Amino acid sequence: MIYGYARVSTAAQDETGQVRQLKAAGCEKVFREKITGTTADRPQLAKLMKALALDDVVITPAVDRLSRDTTDLLVIARLGFRQRYGLSVIGLRRGTKALEGGFLEEDLKVGDILLVIGSWRAIRASEAQIHDFLLLTLPAEIDQVAPAISQAPYALLSLEVMVFLMVTGIVPNVIAALIGCLMMGFFRCVDMDGAHRSIGWKILLLIVGVMPFAVALERTGGVDMAVNGLLYLVGEASPHVLLASLFALTAAIGLFISNTATAVLMAPIALSTARQDSIDSACPS
């Protein structure tokens, strides 16, 4: 589409002559305003920039109607893409070569690749763009962006309710956690597809596989043997030394298996050690 832009500096001036010239030049729509060219805050120019697509043309009676300075023209070119798509162009690659400096002055050709930055919302919106450009790749971090950030207060409320139920003991911890999850779903903090994608199936299967091993250690006396050995080595020391030893043992095991599996294995050992050494009563409350 061919657009026109007419501007005069003061209200006393008349832009009708410019508009007539632009219409004669084939402009399908003309944006006009009465404002000085020394300011970049021009409402009609902003509307023009927002309406532009990559293959549109802008005609002005004179270059100084847009700007009196070349630097300002480059700024306007950047703002045009930014206002329409919410993205800023920071790089241009043509073929296998990245253009350096002044790439905004280049005419785009078929196959050119733009490197852009912007808000996550604008990046997601660009996925639906099929006329002006084609989105090739998305940032790897886009999957980590909260898709329902507006529901954050409800998510915090659900968390607070769950913690309150656990602390007060009104219901068992499992039921409190289930209530928290149901509240998250009710307030649409997470949907079924998102919940399903967030499940770490490998970790879940690992926990399921390690739990019988931990139970077997407890029933066969393996946990007691580990606790007795630990107390034999550092039992006479202060509780802080014993805790440091538990930390070192946990860290050493974590070098060979996942942190989740390490937690499942070490939890009964730590609890048994606390009971036998009366760490609960020794540590200040």
C-alpha positions, 0 to 999 in steps of 0.5 A, a space after each residue: 500500500 502507498 501512504 503519504 505523509 504531509 506536515 506543516 510546522 504551525 497551525 497557521 500554515 496549510 498542508 492542503 497543497 502537500 495533500 494534493 501532491 500526494 494524492 496525485 502521486 498515487 497515495 491511497 491514504 494520507 496522514 497529515 498533521 500540524 506540528 514542528 519537525 524538531 520533535 519526534 512525538 508526532 501522533 499522526 507519524 506514529 499512526 503511520 509507522 504502526 500501519 506500515 507493513 514491510 512492503 508498503 511505501 511512504 511518500 512525502 512532499 520533501 524529506 524534511 517533512 519526516 525529519 530534518 536530520 538523517 539520524 532522526 530518519 534512522 530512528 523513525 525507521 526503527 520505530 516503525 517496525 517497533 510500533 507495528 510489531 513491538 520488536 526492535 531490529 538489531 541485526 540483518 543477515 543476507 545469505 551467509 553474511 551478517 551486515 554490519 552497521 547501517 543495515 537499516 538503510 538496506 532494502 530488504 530482499 527475499 531470504 533476508 533474516 532479521 534478528 529482533 528483540 522485544 517483549 515475550 508477548 510480542 515474540 509470541 504474537 509474531 508466531 501468527 505473522 504470515 504476510 510480512 515475515 516468517 518466524 524461523 526460531 524462538 528463543 530457548 527461554 520462551 518455554 520458561 516464561 510464565 504463561 499465566 503471570 496475571 494469575 500470580 496472586 491466585 497462585 500465591 493464595 493457593 500456596 498460602 492456604 496449603 501451607 496454613 493447612 499443613 502447619 495447623 494440621 487440620 488435614 494431612 499434608 497429602 490432602 493439603 497439597 491436593 487442595 492447593 493443586 485443585 485451587 491452582 486449577 480452579 483459578 486457571 493458574 495451570 491447565 491440564 496440558 501445562 500440568 502434564 508437560 511440567 511432570 518430570 517423568 524421568 524423575 518420577 520413575 527414578 523416585 518410584 525405583 529408589 523408594 523400594 531400595 530405601 525401604 529395603 535399607 531400613 527394614 534390613 538394618 542398612 540404615 541403622 548400620 549407616 547411622 551407627 557408623 556415622 555416630 561412631 566417627 563424629 558422634 562425640 562432636 557437636 551437632 553442627 559437625 554431625 550435620 556437616 558430615 551428613 551434608 558431605 555424605 549427601 553431596 558425595 552420593 549426589 555426585 553419582 546419582 540424581 539429587 532427587 534419588 539422593 534425597 530419598 535415600 538420605 532422608 531416613 538416614 538423617 531422621 534416624 541420626 537425629 533421633 539417636 543423637 537427639 539433635 532436635 533437643 540439642 539445637 536451639 529453637 
